[in-house]
């Protein structure tokens, strides 16, 4: 699942099968709003480097919206995925809980 914001919709993905493209590529993106069930077809330019592709769609995502995504390159579907739009914290890691080991007492200390 891709997390995007209303101001940054950058999507990075690895295509289903290795593609011979590198550099700038032209992609057709089909973005379906799961709430309204409406699909938009958007032709975008992206970049391909070492089989990691990046595209920044011009589509306007709505806060709290769920979307499905299909991407085609040279009339071949190379990627399917889901998108969730939030302007909240998208950091997947939490630094609040951690465990340390105290070798003297042979105990774990939880904070």
MDAnalysis code that builds the backbone (N, CA, C; Angstrom):
import MDAnalysis as mda
import numpy as np

u = mda.Universe.empty(333, n_residues=111, atom_resindex=np.repeat(np.arange(111), 3), trajectory=True)
u.add_TopologyAttr("name", ["N", "CA", "C"] * 111)
u.add_TopologyAttr("resid", np.arange(1, 112))
u.add_TopologyAttr("resname", ["UNK", "UNK", "UNK", "UNK", "UNK", "UNK", "UNK", "UNK", "UNK", "UNK", "UNK", "UNK", "UNK", "UNK", "UNK", "UNK", "UNK", "UNK", "UNK", "UNK", "UNK", "UNK", "UNK", "UNK", "UNK", "UNK", "UNK", "UNK", "UNK", "UNK", "UNK", "UNK", "UNK", "UNK", "UNK", "UNK", "UNK", "UNK", "UNK", "UNK", "UNK", "UNK", "UNK", "UNK", "UNK", "UNK", "UNK", "UNK", "UNK", "UNK", "UNK", "UNK", "UNK", "UNK", "UNK", "UNK", "UNK", "UNK", "UNK", "UNK", "UNK", "UNK", "UNK", "UNK", "UNK", "UNK", "UNK", "UNK", "UNK", "UNK", "UNK", "UNK", "UNK", "UNK", "UNK", "UNK", "UNK", "UNK", "UNK", "UNK", "UNK", "UNK", "UNK", "UNK", "UNK", "UNK", "UNK", "UNK", "UNK", "UNK", "UNK", "UNK", "UNK", "UNK", "UNK", "UNK", "UNK", "UNK", "UNK", "UNK", "UNK", "UNK", "UNK", "UNK", "UNK", "UNK", "UNK", "UNK", "UNK", "UNK", "UNK"])
u.atoms.positions = np.array([
    [0.845, -1.168, 0.000],
    [0.000, 0.000, 0.000],
    [0.893, 1.235, 0.000],
    [0.514, 2.173, -0.820],
    [1.239, 3.432, -0.908],
    [0.535, 4.470, -0.055],
    [1.297, 5.208, 0.728],
    [0.758, 6.322, 1.499],
    [1.148, 7.610, 0.794],
    [0.153, 8.412, 0.457],
    [0.401, 9.699, -0.182],
    [-0.274, 10.785, 0.643],
    [0.089, 12.026, 0.369],
    [-0.566, 13.155, 1.025],
    [-1.279, 13.972, -0.043],
    [-2.017, 14.971, 0.387],
    [-2.707, 15.817, -0.582],
    [-1.740, 16.697, -1.347],
    [-0.507, 16.848, -0.853],
    [0.485, 17.680, -1.533],
    [1.602, 16.869, -2.187],
    [1.793, 15.618, -1.793],
    [2.863, 14.783, -2.359],
    [2.310, 13.407, -2.686],
    [2.129, 13.136, -3.965],
    [1.573, 11.859, -4.386],
    [2.591, 10.934, -5.004],
    [3.861, 11.104, -4.679],
    [4.926, 10.307, -5.282],
    [4.724, 8.821, -4.990],
    [4.807, 8.013, -6.039],
    [4.635, 6.568, -5.922],
    [5.881, 5.895, -6.470],
    [6.461, 5.015, -5.675],
    [7.623, 4.221, -6.086],
    [7.201, 2.761, -6.105],
    [7.585, 2.046, -7.150],
    [7.166, 0.648, -7.260],
    [8.165, -0.150, -8.080],
    [8.089, -1.456, -7.924],
    [8.870, -2.393, -8.720],
    [7.878, -3.090, -9.645],
    [8.085, -3.050, -10.957],
    [7.129, -3.665, -11.880],
    [7.083, -5.185, -11.727],
    [5.971, -5.771, -12.170],
    [5.751, -7.227, -12.055],
    [6.852, -8.045, -12.712],
    [7.222, -7.675, -13.903],
    [8.262, -8.384, -14.635],
    [9.352, -7.374, -14.972],
    [10.593, -7.817, -15.021],
    [11.661, -6.868, -15.362],
    [11.383, -6.196, -16.708],
    [11.536, -4.901, -16.728],
    [11.312, -4.122, -17.940],
    [12.653, -3.617, -18.451],
    [12.752, -3.467, -19.752],
    [14.008, -3.044, -20.370],
    [14.188, -1.534, -20.343],
    [13.282, -0.820, -19.721],
    [13.335, 0.637, -19.741],
    [14.272, 1.177, -18.668],
    [14.847, 2.325, -18.968],
    [15.608, 3.073, -17.968],
    [15.520, 4.539, -18.357],
    [15.608, 5.406, -17.357],
    [15.466, 6.830, -17.616],
    [14.002, 7.233, -17.609],
    [13.643, 8.188, -18.460],
    [12.265, 8.682, -18.523],
    [11.378, 7.679, -19.250],
    [10.192, 7.431, -18.696],
    [9.228, 6.507, -19.292],
    [7.845, 7.160, -19.287],
    [7.006, 6.738, -20.209],
    [5.625, 7.211, -20.272],
    [4.716, 6.090, -19.785],
    [3.920, 6.385, -18.768],
    [3.066, 5.383, -18.138],
    [1.608, 5.810, -18.239],
    [0.714, 4.838, -18.311],
    [-0.715, 5.104, -18.205],
    [-1.171, 4.565, -16.860],
    [-1.714, 5.466, -16.041],
    [-2.159, 5.096, -14.700],
    [-3.682, 5.113, -14.657],
    [-4.249, 4.067, -14.088],
    [-5.691, 3.991, -13.867],
    [-5.907, 4.051, -12.361],
    [-6.433, 5.180, -11.902],
    [-6.649, 5.401, -10.473],
    [-8.148, 5.352, -10.211],
    [-8.570, 4.417, -9.353],
    [-9.977, 4.243, -9.031],
    [-10.224, 4.688, -7.602],
    [-11.123, 5.641, -7.431],
    [-11.536, 6.071, -6.095],
    [-12.478, 4.993, -5.568],
    [-12.097, 4.338, -4.478],
    [-12.875, 3.225, -3.950],
    [-14.200, 3.669, -3.343],
    [-14.318, 4.937, -2.954],
    [-15.570, 5.433, -2.375],
    [-16.610, 5.722, -3.450],
    [-16.194, 6.380, -4.530],
    [-17.131, 6.753, -5.591],
    [-17.131, 5.754, -6.740],
    [-16.160, 4.831, -6.768],
    [-16.003, 3.824, -7.819],
    [-15.789, 4.447, -9.196],
    [-15.215, 5.650, -9.226],
    [-14.907, 6.304, -10.498],
    [-13.425, 6.116, -10.812],
    [-13.155, 5.846, -12.082],
    [-11.784, 5.594, -12.518],
    [-11.311, 6.709, -13.427],
    [-10.084, 7.168, -13.191],
    [-9.451, 8.173, -14.030],
    [-8.233, 7.559, -14.695],
    [-8.120, 7.742, -15.998],
    [-6.942, 7.294, -16.735],
    [-6.054, 8.508, -16.954],
    [-4.814, 8.414, -16.505],
    [-3.895, 9.539, -16.565],
    [-2.589, 9.059, -17.201],
    [-2.122, 9.798, -18.210],
    [-0.820, 9.493, -18.807],
    [0.209, 10.353, -18.089],
    [1.204, 9.692, -17.531],
    [2.226, 10.371, -16.728],
    [3.608, 9.997, -17.222],
    [4.555, 10.862, -16.945],
    [5.950, 10.502, -17.185],
    [6.569, 10.156, -15.845],
    [7.406, 9.152, -15.869],
    [8.079, 8.703, -14.659],
    [9.523, 8.401, -14.966],
    [10.208, 7.852, -13.992],
    [11.600, 7.457, -14.200],
    [11.777, 6.007, -13.789],
    [12.651, 5.328, -14.490],
    [12.982, 3.939, -14.197],
    [14.482, 3.845, -14.010],
    [14.892, 3.306, -12.872],
    [16.316, 3.122, -12.599],
    [16.496, 1.858, -11.773],
    [17.271, 0.921, -12.286],
    [17.544, -0.333, -11.584],
    [16.261, -1.043, -11.158],
    [15.267, -1.037, -12.039],
    [13.981, -1.695, -11.832],
    [13.174, -1.103, -10.676],
    [13.500, 0.097, -10.220],
    [12.669, 0.848, -9.283],
    [12.120, 2.036, -10.053],
    [10.814, 2.078, -10.159],
    [10.162, 3.112, -10.946],
    [9.540, 4.141, -10.016],
    [9.570, 5.391, -10.438],
    [9.005, 6.492, -9.653],
    [8.115, 7.332, -10.556],
    [6.937, 7.664, -10.040],
    [6.020, 8.526, -10.779],
    [5.341, 9.459, -9.782],
    [5.134, 10.687, -10.213],
    [4.453, 11.677, -9.383],
    [3.196, 12.106, -10.138],
    [2.072, 11.418, -9.907],
    [0.871, 11.693, -10.696],
    [0.303, 13.092, -10.453],
    [-0.328, 13.630, -11.482],
    [-0.975, 14.928, -11.365],
    [-2.374, 14.791, -10.771],
    [-2.794, 13.572, -10.483],
    [-4.111, 13.309, -9.895],
    [-4.184, 13.960, -8.513],
    [-5.337, 14.528, -8.183],
    [-5.529, 15.164, -6.876],
    [-6.164, 14.166, -5.920],
    [-5.381, 13.724, -4.945],
    [-5.882, 12.782, -3.943],
    [-6.597, 13.548, -2.837],
    [-7.656, 12.943, -2.288],
    [-8.431, 13.555, -1.221],
    [-8.033, 12.953, 0.121],
    [-7.994, 13.782, 1.148],
    [-7.667, 13.343, 2.508],
    [-8.597, 12.203, 2.934],
    [-8.014, 11.113, 3.410],
    [-8.785, 9.959, 3.877],
    [-9.303, 9.079, 2.759],
    [-8.899, 9.338, 1.533],
    [-9.388, 8.564, 0.393],
    [-8.642, 7.265, 0.188],
    [-9.379, 6.234, -0.231],
    [-8.808, 4.935, -0.599],
    [-8.890, 4.796, -2.111],
    [-7.803, 4.345, -2.715],
    [-7.736, 4.233, -4.161],
    [-7.089, 2.910, -4.549],
    [-7.478, 2.409, -5.713],
    [-6.751, 1.285, -6.300],
    [-6.013, 1.823, -7.523],
    [-4.931, 1.175, -7.861],
    [-4.024, 1.680, -8.887],
    [-3.625, 0.556, -9.824],
    [-3.692, 0.834, -11.125],
    [-3.140, -0.055, -12.147],
    [-2.252, 0.794, -13.039],
    [-1.081, 0.283, -13.369],
    [-0.138, 1.022, -14.208],
    [0.208, 0.172, -15.424],
    [0.133, 0.799, -16.597],
    [0.500, 0.126, -17.841],
    [1.684, 0.828, -18.486],
    [2.545, 0.011, -19.083],
    [3.698, 0.502, -19.839],
    [3.757, -0.303, -21.130],
    [3.774, 0.349, -22.250],
    [3.753, -0.332, -23.560],
    [2.587, -1.308, -23.662],
    [1.403, -0.906, -23.218],
    [0.171, -1.711, -23.249],
    [0.238, -2.979, -22.410],
    [1.203, -3.089, -21.537],
    [1.296, -4.224, -20.616],
    [1.080, -3.725, -19.190],
    [0.227, -4.405, -18.448],
    [0.018, -4.023, -17.060],
    [1.226, -4.478, -16.243],
    [1.925, -3.507, -15.659],
    [3.160, -3.836, -14.950],
    [3.041, -3.690, -13.438],
    [1.920, -3.097, -12.973],
    [1.795, -2.904, -11.527],
    [0.337, -2.725, -11.124],
    [-0.013, -3.316, -9.975],
    [-1.315, -3.107, -9.340],
    [-1.051, -2.848, -7.865],
    [-1.777, -1.901, -7.296],
    [-1.563, -1.604, -5.891],
    [-2.706, -0.797, -5.303],
    [-2.556, -0.437, -4.033],
    [-3.535, 0.352, -3.306],
    [-2.886, 1.630, -2.813],
    [-3.702, 2.669, -2.663],
    [-3.218, 3.971, -2.195],
    [-4.139, 4.450, -1.088],
    [-3.545, 5.012, -0.043],
    [-4.312, 5.693, 0.990],
    [-3.736, 7.092, 1.138],
    [-4.614, 8.095, 1.158],
    [-4.181, 9.484, 1.261],
    [-4.415, 9.997, 2.675],
    [-3.353, 10.488, 3.299],
    [-3.456, 11.061, 4.630],
    [-2.456, 12.186, 4.774],
    [-2.853, 13.236, 5.477],
    [-1.920, 14.308, 5.802],
    [-1.379, 14.132, 7.213],
    [-1.696, 13.005, 7.834],
    [-1.181, 12.701, 9.170],
    [0.231, 12.160, 9.086],
    [0.734, 11.648, 10.181],
    [2.082, 11.098, 10.255],
    [2.149, 9.803, 9.461],
    [2.982, 9.773, 8.434],
    [3.132, 8.567, 7.625],
    [4.402, 7.800, 7.965],
    [5.062, 8.171, 9.061],
    [6.272, 7.481, 9.481],
    [5.892, 6.097, 10.003],
    [6.333, 5.022, 9.337],
    [5.906, 3.683, 9.746],
    [6.599, 3.167, 11.005],
    [7.599, 3.864, 11.493],
    [8.331, 3.391, 12.657],
    [8.038, 4.257, 13.867],
    [7.997, 3.648, 15.025],
    [7.792, 4.380, 16.268],
    [9.051, 4.248, 17.109],
    [9.537, 5.359, 17.598],
    [10.753, 5.345, 18.397],
    [10.433, 5.450, 19.888],
    [9.173, 5.298, 20.261],
    [8.784, 5.463, 21.651],
    [9.088, 4.248, 22.511],
    [8.986, 3.062, 21.961],
    [9.207, 1.838, 22.736],
    [10.479, 1.159, 22.264],
    [11.326, 0.837, 23.215],
    [12.529, 0.107, 22.860],
    [12.952, -0.763, 24.039],
    [13.794, -1.724, 23.760],
    [14.246, -2.665, 24.776],
    [15.755, -2.584, 24.870],
    [16.266, -2.571, 26.100],
    [17.712, -2.617, 26.304],
    [18.039, -3.853, 27.128],
    [19.268, -4.271, 27.065],
    [19.715, -5.444, 27.808],
    [20.787, -5.010, 28.795],
    [20.579, -5.307, 30.054],
    [21.534, -4.981, 31.103],
    [22.324, -6.247, 31.415],
    [23.591, -6.299, 30.979],
    [24.395, -7.514, 31.105],
    [24.735, -7.855, 32.551],
    [24.831, -6.847, 33.431],
    [25.182, -7.139, 34.828],
    [24.115, -7.967, 35.528],
    [22.869, -7.556, 35.379],
    [21.790, -8.216, 36.116],
    [21.097, -9.289, 35.301],
    [21.541, -9.467, 34.058],
    [20.930, -10.469, 33.195],
    [19.421, -10.265, 33.081],
    [18.999, -9.008, 32.909],
    [17.590, -8.664, 32.817],
    [17.354, -7.770, 31.607],
    [16.125, -7.787, 31.157],
    [15.681, -6.847, 30.121],
    [14.975, -5.699, 30.790],
    [15.192, -4.504, 30.302],
    [14.534, -3.317, 30.824],
    [13.640, -2.771, 29.713],
    [12.345, -2.694, 30.003],
    [11.375, -2.185, 29.024],
    [11.019, -0.759, 29.371],
    [11.024, 0.119, 28.402],
    [10.657, 1.518, 28.622],
    [9.554, 1.911, 27.701],
])
